[in-house]
Amino acid sequence: MIIAYPLNFHTPAFLFLKSFEITGYGVMMMCCFVVGGWLIDRECRRYHFATDNAGDMIMAAVIGGILGAKLWYVALHGVGALFSRGGLVYYGGFVGGALAVILNGWRRGVPIRWTAQLSAPALAAAYAVGRVGCYLVGDDYGRPTTLPWGVAFPQGLPRTTAGAMQAEFGLPIPPGATADTLLAVHPTQLYEVAIMLVAFAVLWRWRTKSRGTGWLFGAYLIFAGSERFVVEFFRAKDDRFVGVLTLAQLFSLVLVTIGAVLVARWSPLPELAPGPWLQRGKVSLDSPQNRP
């Protein structure tokens, strides 16, 4: 059994503050946005698009994603969860971030299909990075297991004790264990990291295929929805609403369906005109002072 403790940095603040805490989750969340922005920037440069589009997309994703993730968690657990240390739900962040990025693109006159195409590989990579943060703070772990790679989180959210497993997720206490017995659980965060890194590698390779603009986002939705649907069977959850299926699995099926429709509809189409906002990069590249 592996025992993992949360990665926290207690750092002195200014004189008028007592202290502030930087958690491993916060660091990895910052990293996931940095990685996503860098990958979108690379794609904009490959197409000779204006690279400030990447910064626009990431800023919108940060604001909309964090608000959506927290509000989804509050909707599930009540207003008291608003100020909890944990509580950022991926699907809430996905919906909130997507809406914010779409609205920002609409404001700039960027076709939604180009926004989707540019962001698809970045979303997979950023998700993998973000799940490392969940592991570092002991959040979103799995059900108890006796497998050799099982991980115990003595300071997790909640702690992986037999009593907490029973109280929070309705799981029975193993024979011979007491409420304080520390249990090893499936490190589902790391399962998701591995799967989405593979998805990113595939999407990154597929991005150069000559298919209709935006189809790659449909492929991302299929990967993301399928991965989450499978991993949810190993998660310690208390929101199984339809038999053994969780709310996240129902949403995953919706994502896979939407993804399949987008691939079928957009893949055969010709490349879409990117519009004047994105093409500012090409105009700059082709200006007289930049010609050899």
C-alpha positions as CSV (number, residue, x, y, z in Angstrom):
1,M,0.0,0.0,0.0
2,I,1.3,3.5,-1.0
3,I,0.6,6.3,1.4
4,A,0.3,9.8,-0.1
5,Y,0.2,13.1,1.7
6,P,-1.1,16.4,0.2
7,L,1.5,18.7,-1.3
8,N,1.0,22.0,0.4
9,F,3.3,25.1,0.6
10,H,2.8,27.3,3.6
11,T,4.3,30.6,2.6
12,P,4.6,33.8,4.7
13,A,2.6,36.6,3.1
14,F,2.8,40.4,3.5
15,L,2.9,41.9,7.0
16,F,-0.8,42.6,7.0
17,L,-1.6,39.0,6.2
18,K,-1.0,36.0,8.4
19,S,-0.3,33.4,5.8
20,F,-1.6,31.9,2.6
21,E,-1.5,28.3,1.4
22,I,-0.5,27.1,-2.0
23,T,-1.6,23.5,-2.6
24,G,-0.4,21.0,-5.2
25,Y,-3.9,21.2,-6.8
26,G,-3.5,25.0,-7.2
27,V,-0.1,24.6,-8.8
28,M,-1.2,21.9,-11.2
29,M,-4.3,23.9,-12.1
30,M,-2.1,26.8,-13.1
31,C,0.1,24.4,-15.0
32,C,-2.9,23.0,-16.9
33,F,-3.8,26.4,-18.2
34,V,-0.2,27.2,-19.1
35,V,0.1,23.9,-21.0
36,G,-3.2,24.4,-22.8
37,G,-2.3,28.0,-23.8
38,W,1.1,26.9,-25.1
39,L,-0.4,24.1,-27.2
40,I,-3.1,26.5,-28.7
41,D,-0.4,29.0,-29.4
42,R,1.6,26.4,-31.3
43,E,-1.5,25.6,-33.4
44,C,-2.2,29.3,-34.1
45,R,1.4,29.7,-35.3
46,R,1.2,26.6,-37.5
47,Y,-1.9,28.1,-39.2
48,H,-0.3,31.6,-39.2
49,F,-3.1,32.8,-37.1
50,A,-2.9,35.7,-34.7
51,T,-1.3,34.2,-31.6
52,D,-3.1,36.5,-29.1
53,N,-6.1,34.3,-29.8
54,A,-4.5,31.7,-27.5
55,G,-4.3,34.2,-24.6
56,D,-8.0,35.2,-25.2
57,M,-9.1,31.6,-25.2
58,I,-7.2,30.7,-22.0
59,M,-8.4,33.8,-20.1
60,A,-12.0,33.0,-20.9
61,A,-11.4,29.3,-20.0
62,V,-9.9,30.2,-16.6
63,I,-12.8,32.5,-15.6
64,G,-15.6,30.4,-17.0
65,G,-14.0,27.1,-16.0
66,I,-13.4,27.9,-12.4
67,L,-16.9,29.4,-12.0
68,G,-18.6,26.5,-13.7
69,A,-16.6,23.9,-11.7
70,K,-17.4,25.5,-8.4
71,L,-21.0,26.2,-9.1
72,W,-21.6,22.6,-10.3
73,Y,-20.1,21.4,-7.0
74,V,-22.3,23.7,-5.0
75,A,-25.3,22.5,-6.9
76,L,-24.5,18.9,-5.8
77,H,-23.5,19.6,-2.2
78,G,-25.2,22.8,-1.1
79,V,-24.2,26.4,-0.6
80,G,-22.0,25.4,2.4
81,A,-19.5,23.9,-0.1
82,L,-18.8,27.2,-1.7
83,F,-15.8,27.9,0.5
84,S,-14.5,24.4,0.9
85,R,-10.9,23.5,0.1
86,G,-12.0,21.1,-2.6
87,G,-14.9,21.1,-4.8
88,L,-14.1,21.9,-8.5
89,V,-16.1,19.4,-10.7
90,Y,-14.6,18.8,-14.1
91,Y,-17.9,18.7,-16.0
92,G,-19.0,22.0,-14.5
93,G,-15.6,23.4,-15.4
94,F,-15.9,22.0,-18.9
95,V,-19.4,23.5,-19.5
96,G,-18.5,26.9,-17.9
97,G,-15.1,27.1,-19.7
98,A,-16.7,26.1,-23.1
99,L,-19.4,28.7,-22.8
100,A,-16.9,31.4,-21.9
101,V,-14.6,30.5,-24.8
102,I,-17.5,30.3,-27.3
103,L,-18.8,33.7,-26.2
104,N,-15.3,35.2,-26.4
105,G,-14.9,33.8,-29.9
106,W,-18.3,35.2,-30.9
107,R,-17.2,38.6,-29.7
108,R,-14.1,38.4,-31.8
109,G,-15.8,36.9,-34.9
110,V,-14.0,33.6,-34.6
111,P,-16.0,30.7,-36.1
112,I,-16.9,28.2,-33.4
113,R,-15.6,25.3,-35.5
114,W,-12.1,26.9,-35.5
115,T,-12.3,27.5,-31.7
116,A,-13.1,23.8,-31.4
117,Q,-10.4,22.6,-33.7
118,L,-7.6,24.7,-32.0
119,S,-8.6,23.6,-28.5
120,A,-9.1,19.8,-28.9
121,P,-5.5,18.5,-28.2
122,A,-4.9,21.2,-25.6
123,L,-8.0,20.1,-23.6
124,A,-6.8,16.5,-23.4
125,A,-3.3,17.5,-22.2
126,A,-4.6,20.1,-19.8
127,Y,-7.0,17.6,-18.2
128,A,-4.2,15.1,-17.7
129,V,-2.1,17.8,-15.9
130,G,-5.1,18.9,-13.8
131,R,-5.7,15.3,-12.6
132,V,-2.2,15.2,-11.2
133,G,-3.3,18.0,-8.9
134,C,-6.2,15.9,-7.7
135,Y,-3.8,13.2,-6.8
136,L,-1.5,15.6,-4.9
137,V,-4.3,16.7,-2.6
138,G,-6.0,13.4,-2.2
139,D,-9.2,14.2,-4.1
140,D,-11.4,12.3,-6.6
141,Y,-9.8,8.9,-5.7
142,G,-11.3,5.4,-6.2
143,R,-12.9,2.6,-4.2
144,P,-10.9,0.5,-1.7
145,T,-8.6,-2.0,-3.4
146,T,-6.1,-4.6,-2.4
147,L,-4.0,-4.2,-5.6
148,P,-0.3,-3.4,-5.0
149,W,-0.6,0.1,-6.5
150,G,-3.5,1.1,-4.2
151,V,-2.9,4.4,-2.5
152,A,-4.0,5.6,0.9
153,F,-4.7,9.3,1.5
154,P,-4.6,9.9,5.3
155,Q,-5.2,13.6,4.7
156,G,-7.4,13.3,1.6
157,L,-10.8,14.9,0.9
158,P,-12.1,12.9,2.8
159,R,-9.5,10.7,4.4
160,T,-9.5,7.2,3.1
161,T,-10.4,5.6,6.5
162,A,-12.9,2.8,6.7
163,G,-15.3,5.1,8.6
164,A,-15.0,7.9,6.1
165,M,-15.6,5.5,3.2
166,Q,-18.8,4.3,4.9
167,A,-20.1,7.7,5.9
168,E,-19.3,9.6,2.7
169,F,-19.8,6.9,0.0
170,G,-21.9,4.2,1.6
171,L,-19.1,1.6,1.3
172,P,-19.1,-1.2,3.8
173,I,-16.3,-1.5,6.4
174,P,-14.0,-4.4,5.4
175,P,-14.1,-7.4,7.8
176,G,-11.7,-6.9,10.8
177,A,-11.3,-3.1,10.1
178,T,-12.2,-0.3,12.5
179,A,-13.5,3.1,11.6
180,D,-10.0,4.5,11.9
181,T,-8.4,1.9,9.7
182,L,-6.6,3.5,6.7
183,L,-7.6,1.9,3.4
184,A,-5.8,1.8,0.1
185,V,-7.9,2.9,-2.8
186,H,-7.7,3.0,-6.6
187,P,-5.6,6.0,-7.7
188,T,-8.2,6.9,-10.3
189,Q,-6.6,10.3,-10.8
190,L,-3.5,8.6,-12.2
191,Y,-5.7,6.3,-14.3
192,E,-7.1,9.4,-16.0
193,V,-3.7,11.0,-16.4
194,A,-2.4,8.0,-18.3
195,I,-5.5,7.6,-20.5
196,M,-5.8,11.3,-21.4
197,L,-2.1,11.5,-22.2
198,V,-2.6,8.7,-24.7
199,A,-5.7,10.6,-26.0
200,F,-3.6,13.8,-26.4
201,A,-0.9,11.9,-28.3
202,V,-3.5,10.6,-30.8
203,L,-5.3,13.9,-31.2
204,W,-1.9,15.7,-31.7
205,R,-1.1,13.3,-34.5
206,W,-4.6,13.5,-36.0
207,R,-4.6,17.3,-36.0
208,T,-2.8,17.5,-39.4
209,K,-5.4,15.2,-41.2
210,S,-7.2,16.9,-44.1
211,R,-10.7,16.9,-42.7
212,G,-13.3,19.4,-42.0
213,T,-12.6,22.2,-39.5
214,G,-13.7,21.2,-36.0
215,W,-13.9,17.5,-36.4
216,L,-11.0,17.0,-34.0
217,F,-13.1,18.4,-31.2
218,G,-15.7,15.7,-31.8
219,A,-12.9,13.1,-31.5
220,Y,-11.8,14.7,-28.2
221,L,-15.4,14.5,-26.8
222,I,-15.5,10.8,-27.7
223,F,-12.1,10.1,-25.9
224,A,-13.0,12.2,-22.9
225,G,-16.5,10.8,-22.4
226,S,-15.4,7.2,-22.9
227,E,-12.5,7.6,-20.5
228,R,-14.6,9.1,-17.7
229,F,-17.4,6.6,-18.2
230,V,-15.0,3.7,-17.6
231,V,-13.0,5.3,-14.7
232,E,-16.2,6.1,-12.9
233,F,-16.8,2.4,-12.1
234,F,-13.6,2.6,-10.0
235,R,-14.4,5.9,-8.3
236,A,-15.6,6.3,-4.7
237,K,-18.9,8.1,-5.4
238,D,-22.2,8.7,-3.8
239,D,-24.2,10.1,-6.8
240,R,-25.2,6.8,-8.5
241,F,-28.6,7.8,-9.8
242,V,-29.4,5.2,-12.5
243,G,-28.5,1.8,-11.1
244,V,-24.7,1.7,-11.0
245,L,-24.3,4.7,-13.3
246,T,-23.2,8.1,-11.8
247,L,-24.2,11.6,-12.9
248,A,-20.8,11.9,-14.5
249,Q,-21.4,8.7,-16.5
250,L,-24.7,10.1,-17.8
251,F,-22.9,13.3,-18.8
252,S,-20.2,11.2,-20.4
253,L,-22.7,9.4,-22.6
254,V,-24.0,12.8,-23.7
255,L,-20.4,13.9,-24.6
256,V,-19.7,10.7,-26.6
257,T,-23.0,11.2,-28.5
258,I,-22.3,14.8,-29.3
259,G,-18.7,13.9,-30.3
260,A,-19.9,11.2,-32.7
261,V,-22.3,13.6,-34.3
262,L,-19.7,16.3,-34.7
263,V,-17.2,13.9,-36.3
264,A,-19.9,12.6,-38.7
265,R,-21.1,16.1,-39.7
266,W,-17.9,18.1,-39.7
267,S,-15.3,15.6,-40.9
268,P,-16.4,15.5,-44.6
269,L,-16.7,19.3,-44.9
270,P,-14.0,21.5,-46.5
271,E,-11.8,23.7,-44.3
272,L,-13.7,26.7,-43.0
273,A,-12.6,30.3,-43.5
274,P,-11.1,31.5,-40.2
275,G,-12.3,35.1,-40.4
276,P,-10.5,38.4,-40.1
277,W,-9.6,38.1,-36.4
278,L,-7.6,34.9,-36.7
279,Q,-6.1,35.9,-40.1
280,R,-4.4,39.0,-38.7
281,G,-1.5,36.7,-38.0
282,K,-1.2,35.8,-41.7
283,V,-1.6,39.5,-42.8
284,S,1.3,40.4,-40.5
285,L,3.4,37.5,-41.8
286,D,2.8,38.5,-45.4
287,S,3.4,42.2,-44.9
288,P,6.2,43.8,-47.0
289,Q,8.6,44.3,-44.1
290,N,8.4,40.5,-43.3
291,R,9.1,39.3,-46.8
292,P,12.5,38.0,-47.8
